[in-house]
Amino acid sequence: MPIKSIQSTRILLSPLNWGLGHVSRTIPIIQQLIEQNNEVLICCDEHQEAFYRHYFPQLWYIPHRGYPFEFKGNGKWTLDVVKSSSALYARLRDEKEEVKKLVHQFQPDLIISDQRYGFLSKEVKSVIISHQLKLPLPKWNVLPQLLNERWLKAFDEIWIPDNSNHQLSGDLSRKKIKKEHFIGLCSRFSAEVHQKGNEEDDSISYQYLGIVSGPFPYNQRFFELLYQKLLEKEGKSAIVVPKSIVVDESFKSNKIDIVTLPSVEKFTELLQQSEEIISRAGYSTLMDLAVLGKKATLVPTPGQYEQLYLAELHKNHKLWRFLSEEAFIKE
């Protein structure tokens, strides 16, 4: 089902609460759906709502709990997920019951889930947005892949945020499951942002723009690392951080502007005024960078297999370079 064919429809949409990448990549989808005279109701938590409201202040937001992810911050992602598996499965089961109530209350024509396996209904056509048809895990770790396929197959369609040539996702999307459709790169930014930036070369104000993302405590750790590294640079820099990041008096410098949850206009301005981006190597970040055509240094989150895979896949990219945390610290 092409997105452009969806018109005059009531839609329930919910993104995964794993950083804000799942939120940001749904923004162009929501924009298109609204332009096609659809009614979109967003089910999310308060942090996601605060982000969405910069783009869609007019929409109806329904409070909806996220999944109880708990990470120790030591790079052992698989172990952390396993330890939280009972709580995660309980939330998935509860979410299915909550969706039944939402369907009864709001009578949607379509459900769109961004990587939330429990946000679906047997009564209403349900679509999942995912580029992870094949998980980038060691061969011995078979169970997560089997569960991933089982949960994906429960949806009527899979929307893959990439081009059919697997431009950014590579092998992650090279697996036939059921009714998958490539919907192109999904970025909240447009090519015009990069073009305007090129036309205003004299407007460069920052040598580096750091963007902090991902789940806690990895995002807090990356912010602190990024701040210390940018202090060593000669030029002026800026760091964009989510509201959850702790920024106290120790993080004050005339060399670094710290911006919390900037508006759409402010974020666009920061991108245009920055010579180079420094961020994690999440998939949504790569989609944004691909659309913007920006130079970037990308630091994969330690132990996160997908980011490590994407770093290897795109290691020869003409505008991006990938550094481990150790290499970034030593540089």
Residue frames relative to the residue before (quaternion, step in Angstrom):
aa qw qx qy qz dx dy dz
M 1.0000 0.0000 0.0000 0.0000 0.00 0.00 0.00
P 0.3081 -0.7606 0.5394 0.1889 3.64 -0.37 1.14
I 0.5639 -0.6071 0.4326 0.3553 3.59 -1.03 0.74
K 0.6509 0.5458 -0.3238 0.4168 3.58 0.99 -0.80
S 0.6355 0.5336 -0.3332 0.4477 3.59 1.22 -0.31
I 0.5896 0.5765 -0.3646 0.4326 3.60 1.27 -0.23
Q 0.1726 0.7884 -0.5658 0.1688 3.57 -0.47 1.22
S 0.8492 0.1097 -0.1083 0.5051 3.54 -1.24 0.70
T 0.4617 0.6756 -0.4197 0.3927 3.54 0.98 0.95
R 0.3234 -0.7038 0.5897 0.2287 3.57 -1.13 0.63
I 0.0802 -0.8304 0.5500 -0.0384 3.56 -0.70 1.17
L 0.2025 -0.7160 0.6540 0.1363 3.53 -1.13 0.82
L 0.0055 -0.8106 0.5843 -0.0378 3.60 -0.76 1.04
S 0.0517 0.7997 -0.5964 0.0455 3.57 -1.02 0.81
P 0.2246 -0.7859 0.5633 0.1208 3.62 -0.87 0.97
L 0.5735 -0.5731 0.4623 0.3592 3.56 -1.24 0.49
N 0.3806 -0.7299 0.5282 0.2083 3.57 -1.12 0.74
W 0.3677 0.6857 -0.5254 0.3443 3.59 0.73 1.14
G 0.7563 -0.1676 0.0747 0.6280 3.57 0.32 1.24
L 0.5785 -0.5937 0.4267 0.3615 3.58 -1.23 -0.35
G 0.3844 0.7434 -0.4734 0.2748 3.59 1.24 0.17
H 0.6600 0.5010 -0.3149 0.4627 3.57 1.00 -0.77
V 0.6138 0.5229 -0.3408 0.4834 3.57 1.16 -0.54
S 0.7042 0.4965 -0.2880 0.4178 3.57 0.73 -1.08
R 0.7016 0.4727 -0.3002 0.4407 3.60 0.93 -0.76
T 0.6183 0.5181 -0.3675 0.4628 3.60 1.20 -0.16
I 0.4920 0.6967 -0.4189 0.3115 3.59 1.21 -0.35
P 0.6947 0.4364 -0.3142 0.4777 3.68 0.75 -0.81
I 0.6037 0.5467 -0.3580 0.4566 3.60 1.12 -0.58
I 0.6612 0.4950 -0.3011 0.4766 3.57 0.93 -0.91
Q 0.6259 0.5468 -0.3353 0.4437 3.58 0.98 -0.86
Q 0.6777 0.4854 -0.2915 0.4692 3.57 0.89 -0.91
L 0.6520 0.5213 -0.3187 0.4490 3.57 0.95 -0.84
I 0.6447 0.5104 -0.3190 0.4713 3.59 1.01 -0.79
E 0.6461 0.5296 -0.3134 0.4515 3.59 0.98 -0.87
Q 0.7051 0.4358 -0.2478 0.5016 3.57 1.20 -0.58
N 0.5824 -0.6470 0.3421 0.3538 3.53 1.21 0.67
N 0.4269 0.6676 -0.4930 0.3592 3.57 1.01 0.83
E 0.3458 -0.6970 0.5854 0.2280 3.55 -1.25 0.49
V 0.0907 -0.8174 0.5688 0.0044 3.58 -0.60 1.18
L 0.1041 -0.7665 0.6330 0.0308 3.56 -0.82 1.08
I 0.2002 -0.8156 0.5372 0.0782 3.57 -0.62 1.14
C 0.1788 -0.7696 0.6094 0.0664 3.55 -0.82 1.11
C 0.2730 0.7764 -0.5102 0.2498 3.59 -0.38 1.20
D 0.5397 -0.5923 0.4672 0.3736 3.56 -1.30 0.06
E 0.7361 -0.4609 0.2713 0.4149 3.57 -1.29 0.19
H 0.6382 0.5194 -0.3408 0.4546 3.62 1.03 -0.66
Q 0.6555 0.4956 -0.3070 0.4800 3.56 1.00 -0.79
E 0.6316 0.5414 -0.3300 0.4463 3.57 1.00 -0.82
A 0.6356 0.5349 -0.3331 0.4460 3.59 0.95 -0.87
F 0.6518 0.5030 -0.3035 0.4796 3.59 1.06 -0.77
Y 0.6713 0.5147 -0.2929 0.4457 3.56 0.87 -1.00
R 0.6554 0.5644 -0.3251 0.3824 3.60 0.90 -0.92
H 0.5426 0.5915 -0.4105 0.4326 3.60 1.18 -0.32
Y 0.7458 0.3837 -0.1929 0.5092 3.56 1.12 -0.72
F 0.8182 0.1313 -0.0176 0.5595 3.58 0.98 -0.88
P 0.0281 -0.8377 0.5454 0.0040 3.62 0.44 1.14
Q 0.6638 0.5474 -0.2925 0.4173 3.57 1.19 -0.53
L 0.5932 0.6195 -0.3666 0.3605 3.62 1.17 -0.35
W 0.4914 -0.6298 0.5204 0.3017 3.54 -1.34 0.33
Y 0.1356 -0.8011 0.5817 0.0376 3.55 -0.76 1.12
I 0.1730 -0.7836 0.5939 0.0576 3.54 -0.83 1.08
P 0.4368 -0.7035 0.4854 0.2804 3.65 -0.63 1.06
H 0.1013 0.7898 -0.5905 0.1314 3.56 -0.79 1.06
R 0.4113 -0.7508 0.4668 0.2220 3.58 -0.57 1.16
G 0.4293 -0.6870 0.5282 0.2544 3.51 -1.17 0.67
Y 0.6223 -0.5088 0.4225 0.4187 3.55 -1.33 -0.11
P 0.4772 -0.7146 0.4407 0.2598 3.61 -0.95 0.85
F 0.0285 0.8073 -0.5856 0.0671 3.57 0.43 1.22
E 0.0076 0.7750 -0.6319 0.0082 3.57 -1.03 0.83
F 0.0195 -0.8124 0.5816 -0.0377 3.55 -0.63 1.18
K 0.4305 -0.7159 0.4986 0.2314 3.54 -1.02 0.87
G 0.4439 -0.7152 0.4416 0.3105 3.57 1.19 -0.43
N 0.5678 0.6151 -0.3779 0.3956 3.59 1.24 0.28
G 0.6138 -0.5934 0.3357 0.3980 3.59 1.24 0.26
K 0.5944 0.5634 -0.3681 0.4402 3.59 1.26 -0.03
W 0.1018 -0.8601 0.4991 0.0270 3.53 0.57 1.27
T 0.6690 0.5137 -0.3116 0.4376 3.57 0.82 -0.97
L 0.6622 0.5046 -0.3022 0.4643 3.57 0.94 -0.90
D 0.6478 0.5190 -0.3198 0.4567 3.59 0.97 -0.82
V 0.6585 0.4996 -0.3078 0.4712 3.58 0.98 -0.84
V 0.6317 0.5321 -0.3295 0.4574 3.58 1.00 -0.83
K 0.6640 0.5066 -0.3022 0.4595 3.57 0.94 -0.88
S 0.7251 0.4037 -0.2314 0.5076 3.58 1.14 -0.62
S 0.3788 0.7898 -0.4396 0.1989 3.58 1.30 -0.12
S 0.6570 0.5087 -0.3310 0.4473 3.61 0.91 -0.82
A 0.6658 0.4863 -0.2982 0.4809 3.59 0.98 -0.84
L 0.6470 0.5186 -0.3174 0.4601 3.60 1.02 -0.79
Y 0.6658 0.4929 -0.3061 0.4691 3.57 0.95 -0.87
A 0.6271 0.5308 -0.3351 0.4612 3.59 1.02 -0.76
R 0.6531 0.5019 -0.3142 0.4721 3.59 1.01 -0.81
L 0.6261 0.5348 -0.3334 0.4591 3.59 1.01 -0.80
R 0.6624 0.5025 -0.2963 0.4700 3.58 0.95 -0.89
D 0.6658 0.4930 -0.3002 0.4727 3.58 0.96 -0.88
E 0.6242 0.5596 -0.3384 0.4274 3.57 1.03 -0.80
K 0.6244 0.5424 -0.3407 0.4470 3.59 0.98 -0.77
E 0.6567 0.4922 -0.3035 0.4841 3.57 1.04 -0.77
E 0.6366 0.5245 -0.3260 0.4619 3.58 1.05 -0.77
V 0.6317 0.5303 -0.3326 0.4572 3.59 1.03 -0.77
K 0.5878 0.5638 -0.3668 0.4495 3.60 1.05 -0.69
K 0.6749 0.4830 -0.2848 0.4797 3.58 0.96 -0.90
L 0.6424 0.5231 -0.3216 0.4585 3.59 1.01 -0.81
V 0.6373 0.5204 -0.3182 0.4710 3.57 1.04 -0.81
H 0.6588 0.5012 -0.3051 0.4709 3.58 0.97 -0.84
Q 0.7051 0.4812 -0.2642 0.4490 3.58 0.99 -0.88
F 0.8225 0.2821 -0.1119 0.4810 3.60 0.81 -1.00
Q 0.2777 -0.8097 0.4854 0.1778 3.60 1.26 -0.16
P 0.1161 0.8208 -0.5513 0.0941 3.64 0.66 1.01
D 0.4207 -0.6756 0.5462 0.2611 3.53 -1.34 0.38
L 0.7959 0.1031 -0.0204 0.5963 3.55 1.24 -0.48
I 0.1717 -0.7544 0.6255 0.1008 3.56 -1.15 0.72
I 0.0676 -0.7823 0.6188 0.0217 3.56 -0.95 0.96
S 0.0803 -0.7888 0.6094 0.0014 3.54 -0.75 1.13
D 0.1771 -0.7445 0.6262 0.1491 3.57 -0.98 0.78
Q 0.8464 -0.2060 0.0536 0.4881 3.53 -0.24 1.43
R 0.5177 0.5723 -0.4586 0.4406 3.63 1.14 0.55
Y 0.3002 -0.8106 0.4779 0.1560 3.56 -0.24 1.28
G 0.6991 0.4672 -0.2818 0.4621 3.61 1.15 -0.44
F 0.6036 0.5648 -0.3584 0.4338 3.59 1.27 -0.15
L 0.4861 0.6177 -0.4678 0.4042 3.56 0.28 1.32
S 0.1953 -0.7764 0.5913 0.0971 3.55 -1.29 0.31
K 0.4398 -0.6754 0.5263 0.2710 3.55 -1.14 0.68
E 0.6592 0.5260 -0.2917 0.4513 3.57 1.26 -0.40
V 0.7733 0.2636 -0.1167 0.5647 3.58 1.18 -0.60
K 0.5623 -0.5950 0.4438 0.3645 3.59 -1.01 0.77
S 0.0916 -0.8216 0.5625 -0.0148 3.56 -0.74 1.13
V 0.1207 -0.7908 0.6000 0.0107 3.53 -0.89 1.09
I 0.1436 -0.7720 0.6096 0.1087 3.58 -1.06 0.70
I 0.2921 -0.7199 0.6048 0.1752 3.55 -1.07 0.85
S 0.2765 0.7559 -0.5513 0.2196 3.58 -0.63 1.10
H 0.2218 -0.7439 0.6125 0.1492 3.54 -1.09 0.76
Q 0.6177 0.5738 -0.3206 0.4317 3.57 1.32 -0.13
L 0.0657 0.7944 -0.5966 0.0931 3.57 0.39 1.20
K 0.7546 0.1676 -0.1104 0.6248 3.53 1.24 -0.54
L 0.3226 -0.7742 0.5138 0.1805 3.57 -0.58 1.14
P 0.4094 -0.7240 0.4982 0.2450 3.62 -0.95 0.84
L 0.2931 0.7730 -0.4998 0.2582 3.56 0.62 1.17
P 0.6276 -0.5087 0.4079 0.4254 3.61 -1.21 0.31
K 0.6373 -0.5793 0.3549 0.3638 3.58 -1.11 0.69
W 0.6433 0.5378 -0.3356 0.4293 3.58 1.08 -0.63
N 0.6631 0.5066 -0.3034 0.4600 3.58 1.18 -0.52
V 0.0130 0.8721 -0.4860 0.0544 3.56 0.56 1.25
L 0.6109 0.6173 -0.3573 0.3436 3.60 0.92 -0.86
P 0.6614 0.5011 -0.3404 0.4422 3.67 0.79 -0.84
Q 0.6430 0.5238 -0.3279 0.4525 3.60 1.01 -0.78
L 0.6490 0.5123 -0.3128 0.4674 3.59 0.98 -0.85
L 0.6575 0.4951 -0.3057 0.4788 3.59 0.99 -0.83
N 0.6273 0.5499 -0.3301 0.4417 3.57 0.99 -0.86
E 0.6713 0.4877 -0.2922 0.4756 3.59 0.91 -0.93
R 0.6485 0.5276 -0.3194 0.4463 3.57 0.93 -0.87
W 0.6957 0.4693 -0.2801 0.4662 3.57 0.88 -0.94
L 0.6377 0.5222 -0.3326 0.4582 3.60 1.02 -0.74
K 0.6636 0.5260 -0.3030 0.4373 3.59 0.97 -0.85
A 0.5670 0.6036 -0.3840 0.4083 3.60 1.21 -0.36
F 0.6446 0.5061 -0.3158 0.4781 3.61 1.24 -0.39
D 0.5637 -0.6152 0.4394 0.3328 3.54 -1.21 0.56
E 0.7980 0.0179 0.0024 0.6024 3.58 1.12 -0.68
I 0.2285 -0.7261 0.6280 0.1619 3.53 -1.32 0.45
W 0.1685 -0.7706 0.6086 0.0856 3.57 -0.76 1.06
I 0.1691 -0.8024 0.5686 0.0653 3.57 -0.61 1.16
P 0.2884 -0.7798 0.5297 0.1676 3.63 -0.55 1.12
D 0.5513 0.5304 -0.4401 0.4702 3.53 0.34 1.33
N 0.5401 -0.5817 0.4801 0.3734 3.56 -1.31 0.05
S 0.6542 -0.5553 0.3498 0.3760 3.57 -1.18 0.50
N 0.6305 0.5091 -0.3397 0.4773 3.60 1.26 -0.21
H 0.4459 -0.7184 0.4309 0.3153 3.59 1.33 0.25
Q 0.0452 0.8758 -0.4787 0.0419 3.55 1.12 0.79
L 0.8193 0.2122 -0.0957 0.5240 3.59 0.77 -1.00
S 0.7237 0.4803 -0.2528 0.4261 3.58 0.96 -0.84
G 0.2577 -0.8018 0.5080 0.1806 3.59 1.15 -0.43
D 0.8460 -0.1242 0.1117 0.5063 3.56 -0.93 -0.94
L 0.5002 0.6685 -0.4274 0.3468 3.61 1.19 -0.36
S 0.7738 0.3091 -0.1675 0.5269 3.59 1.06 -0.70
R 0.5345 0.6294 -0.4045 0.3931 3.62 1.26 0.16
K 0.5586 0.5617 -0.4355 0.4275 3.57 0.53 1.14
K 0.3336 -0.7395 0.5527 0.1909 3.55 -0.78 1.03
I 0.0203 -0.8000 0.5996 -0.0103 3.56 -0.73 1.06
K 0.6750 -0.4289 0.3341 0.4988 3.59 0.38 -1.20
K 0.8701 -0.0934 0.0531 0.4809 3.54 -0.83 1.06
E 0.2926 0.7511 -0.5440 0.2330 3.59 0.80 0.96
H 0.0965 -0.7847 0.6121 0.0183 3.56 -1.09 0.80
F 0.3298 -0.7192 0.5741 0.2106 3.58 -0.94 0.90
I 0.1544 -0.8247 0.5421 0.0458 3.58 -0.72 1.09
G 0.5938 -0.5823 0.3651 0.4183 3.60 1.25 0.22
L 0.6650 -0.4885 0.3733 0.4240 3.56 -1.31 0.20
C 0.1977 -0.7924 0.5717 0.0779 3.57 -0.89 0.98
S 0.1719 0.7823 -0.5743 0.1693 3.56 -0.22 1.29
R 0.4762 -0.6740 0.4849 0.2895 3.56 -1.03 0.75
F 0.6590 0.4684 -0.3022 0.5049 3.56 1.29 -0.19
S 0.2921 -0.7481 0.5663 0.1851 3.55 -1.20 0.37
A 0.6701 -0.5001 0.3632 0.4110 3.55 -1.27 0.34
E 0.5700 0.6176 -0.3799 0.3865 3.58 1.16 -0.57
V 0.5842 0.5845 -0.3753 0.4198 3.59 1.12 -0.65
H 0.6759 0.4799 -0.2853 0.4811 3.56 0.92 -0.95
Q 0.6452 0.5334 -0.3218 0.4424 3.58 0.94 -0.87
K 0.6624 0.4998 -0.3049 0.4674 3.56 0.96 -0.89
G 0.6290 0.5416 -0.3284 0.4507 3.54 1.07 -0.79
N 0.6548 0.5134 -0.3102 0.4597 3.57 1.01 -0.81
E 0.6631 0.5104 -0.2993 0.4585 3.56 1.09 -0.71
E 0.7498 0.3263 -0.1823 0.5460 3.58 1.25 -0.35
D 0.0038 0.8532 -0.5209 0.0255 3.57 0.81 1.05
D 0.6556 0.5254 -0.3173 0.4398 3.59 1.08 -0.67
S 0.6031 0.5799 -0.3586 0.4141 3.61 1.26 -0.09
I 0.4028 0.7184 -0.4827 0.2979 3.63 1.24 0.09
S 0.0880 -0.8227 0.5616 -0.0028 3.56 -0.63 1.21
Y 0.7810 0.2737 -0.1312 0.5458 3.56 1.16 -0.60
Q 0.4468 -0.6608 0.5325 0.2831 3.52 -1.06 0.79
Y 0.8039 0.0493 0.0091 0.5927 3.55 0.98 -0.93
L 0.1389 -0.7316 0.6588 0.1068 3.51 -1.26 0.65
G 0.1766 -0.7869 0.5855 0.0821 3.56 -0.55 1.17
I 0.1024 -0.7813 0.6140 0.0457 3.58 -0.95 0.87
V 0.1882 -0.8010 0.5646 0.0647 3.55 -0.60 1.20
S 0.1161 0.7906 -0.5886 0.1227 3.57 -0.81 1.04
G 0.5825 0.5989 -0.4312 0.3406 3.54 -1.35 -0.02
P 0.6320 -0.5553 0.3873 0.3772 3.58 -1.28 0.21
F 0.5530 -0.5739 0.4840 0.3614 3.55 -1.29 0.37
P 0.6311 -0.1603 -0.7563 -0.0636 1.68 -2.10 1.40
Y 0.3920 0.7451 -0.4696 0.2657 3.59 1.25 0.07
N 0.6503 0.5148 -0.3351 0.4469 3.60 0.99 -0.72
Q 0.6353 0.5191 -0.3299 0.4669 3.60 1.02 -0.78
R 0.6496 0.5212 -0.3072 0.4604 3.56 0.97 -0.88
F 0.6747 0.4916 -0.3042 0.4588 3.58 0.91 -0.88
F 0.6083 0.5481 -0.3515 0.4538 3.59 1.04 -0.72
E 0.6890 0.4829 -0.2892 0.4566 3.58 0.83 -0.97
L 0.6408 0.5141 -0.3137 0.4761 3.57 1.04 -0.79
L 0.6653 0.5153 -0.2902 0.4557 3.55 0.91 -0.97
Y 0.6409 0.5340 -0.3243 0.4460 3.57 0.94 -0.89
Q 0.6819 0.4928 -0.2919 0.4550 3.59 0.86 -0.95
K 0.6656 0.5010 -0.3088 0.4589 3.59 0.98 -0.82
L 0.6795 0.4929 -0.2978 0.4547 3.59 0.94 -0.83
L 0.5592 0.5847 -0.3894 0.4403 3.58 1.20 -0.44
E 0.6562 0.5272 -0.3006 0.4484 3.58 1.14 -0.65
K 0.6064 0.5756 -0.3539 0.4193 3.59 1.21 -0.43
E 0.5387 -0.6468 0.4396 0.3135 3.55 -1.14 0.63
G 0.7242 0.4540 -0.2516 0.4541 3.56 0.94 -0.87
K 0.5964 -0.5510 0.4455 0.3771 3.53 -1.37 0.07
S 0.1064 -0.7978 0.5930 0.0248 3.58 -1.06 0.81
A 0.1979 -0.7402 0.6240 0.1536 3.54 -1.37 0.15
I 0.1452 -0.7674 0.6180 0.0900 3.56 -1.21 0.57
V 0.2154 -0.7541 0.6097 0.1146 3.55 -0.91 1.00
V 0.0143 -0.8221 0.5673 -0.0447 3.58 -0.68 1.10
P 0.4885 -0.6294 0.5044 0.3329 3.61 -1.16 0.52
K 0.6752 -0.5191 0.3437 0.3955 3.58 -1.24 0.37
S 0.6289 0.5782 -0.3333 0.3988 3.58 1.14 -0.59
I 0.5683 0.6131 -0.3796 0.3963 3.58 1.23 -0.35
V 0.3739 -0.7177 0.5453 0.2183 3.58 -0.99 0.89
V 0.0340 0.7825 -0.6174 0.0729 3.56 -0.61 1.20
D 0.0040 -0.8250 0.5641 -0.0344 3.60 -0.20 1.26
E 0.7912 -0.3430 0.2281 0.4520 3.55 -1.33 -0.20
S 0.5986 0.5883 -0.3647 0.4031 3.59 1.18 -0.47
F 0.6965 0.4230 -0.2620 0.5170 3.57 1.26 -0.31
K 0.4455 0.6532 -0.4876 0.3703 3.54 0.58 1.18
S 0.2010 0.7662 -0.5823 0.1828 3.53 -0.74 1.10
N 0.5044 -0.6470 0.4838 0.3048 3.55 -1.10 0.69
K 0.6321 0.5553 -0.3217 0.4342 3.57 1.27 -0.38
I 0.7878 0.2735 -0.1190 0.5389 3.58 1.16 -0.54
D 0.1972 -0.7509 0.6211 0.1070 3.56 -0.84 1.05
I 0.1612 -0.7812 0.5980 0.0783 3.58 -0.78 1.05
V 0.0810 -0.8124 0.5772 -0.0172 3.55 -0.64 1.18
T 0.1731 -0.8015 0.5683 0.0679 3.56 -0.72 1.12
L 0.8537 -0.1160 0.0359 0.5065 3.54 -0.82 1.11
P 0.0120 0.8429 -0.5373 0.0256 3.62 0.57 1.10
S 0.5697 -0.5667 0.4653 0.3711 3.53 -1.24 0.45
V 0.6934 -0.4520 0.3433 0.4439 3.57 -1.28 0.23
E 0.6807 0.5017 -0.2880 0.4496 3.56 0.88 -0.98
K 0.6653 0.5072 -0.3019 0.4572 3.58 0.98 -0.89
F 0.6559 0.5061 -0.3172 0.4614 3.59 0.93 -0.85
T 0.6357 0.5235 -0.3208 0.4679 3.58 0.99 -0.84
E 0.6415 0.5271 -0.3080 0.4645 3.55 1.02 -0.85
L 0.6454 0.5203 -0.3150 0.4621 3.59 0.97 -0.87
L 0.6523 0.5163 -0.3112 0.4594 3.58 0.96 -0.84
Q 0.6721 0.5023 -0.2933 0.4582 3.55 0.95 -0.89
Q 0.7365 0.4427 -0.2213 0.4610 3.56 1.05 -0.80
S 0.6489 0.5273 -0.3084 0.4536 3.60 1.28 -0.05
E 0.4466 -0.7063 0.4899 0.2484 3.54 -0.98 0.92
E 0.8152 0.0074 0.0435 0.5776 3.61 0.97 -0.84
I 0.3375 -0.7250 0.5707 0.1865 3.55 -1.15 0.76
I 0.0732 -0.7503 0.6526 0.0760 3.56 -1.16 0.67
S 0.2181 0.7860 -0.5482 0.1847 3.59 -0.66 1.05
R 0.6299 -0.4492 0.4332 0.4624 3.52 -1.35 -0.19
A 0.4918 -0.6831 0.4696 0.2664 3.57 -1.30 0.24
G 0.1857 0.8072 -0.5342 0.1691 3.58 0.96 0.87
Y 0.6421 -0.5650 0.3582 0.3743 3.55 -1.16 0.59
S 0.6526 0.5071 -0.3261 0.4590 3.62 0.92 -0.81
T 0.6144 0.5421 -0.3377 0.4632 3.58 1.08 -0.71
L 0.6578 0.5047 -0.3140 0.4626 3.58 0.95 -0.85
M 0.6228 0.5279 -0.3454 0.4627 3.59 1.03 -0.71
D 0.6452 0.5142 -0.3189 0.4665 3.59 0.97 -0.85
L 0.6821 0.4934 -0.2894 0.4555 3.58 0.87 -0.95
A 0.6267 0.5425 -0.3323 0.4500 3.58 1.06 -0.76
V 0.6769 0.4783 -0.2842 0.4818 3.57 1.00 -0.84
L 0.7074 0.4716 -0.2596 0.4581 3.57 0.99 -0.88
G 0.2865 -0.7692 0.5185 0.2398 3.58 1.11 -0.63
K 0.3879 0.7468 -0.4554 0.2906 3.58 1.12 0.68
K 0.4980 -0.6083 0.5342 0.3108 3.50 -1.26 0.60
A 0.0454 0.8325 -0.5468 0.0762 3.59 -0.88 0.88
T 0.2218 -0.6876 0.6703 0.1694 3.48 -1.37 0.54
L 0.0946 -0.8274 0.5536 -0.0056 3.57 -0.62 1.15
V 0.1526 -0.7999 0.5799 0.0247 3.53 -0.81 1.12
P 0.3019 -0.7793 0.5156 0.1891 3.64 -0.15 1.20
T 0.5094 -0.6273 0.4930 0.3224 3.55 -1.08 0.75
P 0.5172 -0.6708 0.4253 0.3189 3.63 -0.70 1.01
G 0.8435 0.2008 -0.1567 0.4729 3.54 -0.92 0.97
Q 0.5887 0.5573 -0.3919 0.4351 3.61 1.22 -0.15
Y 0.3944 -0.7865 0.4268 0.2089 3.53 -0.19 1.37
E 0.6501 0.5306 -0.3463 0.4194 3.60 0.90 -0.81
Q 0.6831 0.4780 -0.2997 0.4638 3.59 0.86 -0.90
L 0.6283 0.5216 -0.3329 0.4716 3.58 1.07 -0.68
Y 0.6378 0.5153 -0.3218 0.4735 3.58 1.04 -0.77
L 0.6717 0.4985 -0.2988 0.4594 3.59 0.90 -0.95
A 0.6181 0.5386 -0.3438 0.4579 3.59 1.08 -0.70
E 0.6679 0.4813 -0.2974 0.4835 3.59 0.97 -0.81
L 0.6435 0.5457 -0.3149 0.4346 3.58 0.99 -0.86
H 0.8044 0.2742 -0.1158 0.5142 3.58 0.92 -0.92
K 0.2694 0.8182 -0.4794 0.1679 3.59 1.20 0.41
N 0.7248 0.4066 -0.2469 0.4983 3.60 1.18 -0.45
H 0.3088 0.7692 -0.5051 0.2405 3.59 1.23 0.34
K 0.5113 -0.6991 0.4135 0.2807 3.58 -0.89 0.93
L 0.7651 0.3500 -0.1987 0.5025 3.62 1.14 -0.50
W 0.7321 0.4017 -0.2217 0.5035 3.59 1.19 -0.41
R 0.0484 -0.7487 0.6570 0.0741 3.50 -1.21 0.60
F 0.2604 -0.7760 0.5633 0.1125 3.55 -1.06 0.81
L 0.0353 -0.7947 0.6056 -0.0217 3.55 -0.89 1.02
S 0.4408 -0.6375 0.5500 0.3111 3.57 -1.05 0.68
E 0.6569 -0.4909 0.3686 0.4378 3.59 -1.21 0.30
E 0.6358 0.5399 -0.3301 0.4419 3.58 0.98 -0.84
A 0.6759 0.4812 -0.2869 0.4788 3.58 0.94 -0.91
F 0.6379 0.5309 -0.3236 0.4543 3.57 1.04 -0.80
I 0.6551 0.5138 -0.3084 0.4601 3.58 0.99 -0.81
K 0.7079 0.4764 -0.2552 0.4548 3.56 0.98 -0.91
E 0.5582 0.6532 -0.3886 0.3329 3.56 1.12 -0.66
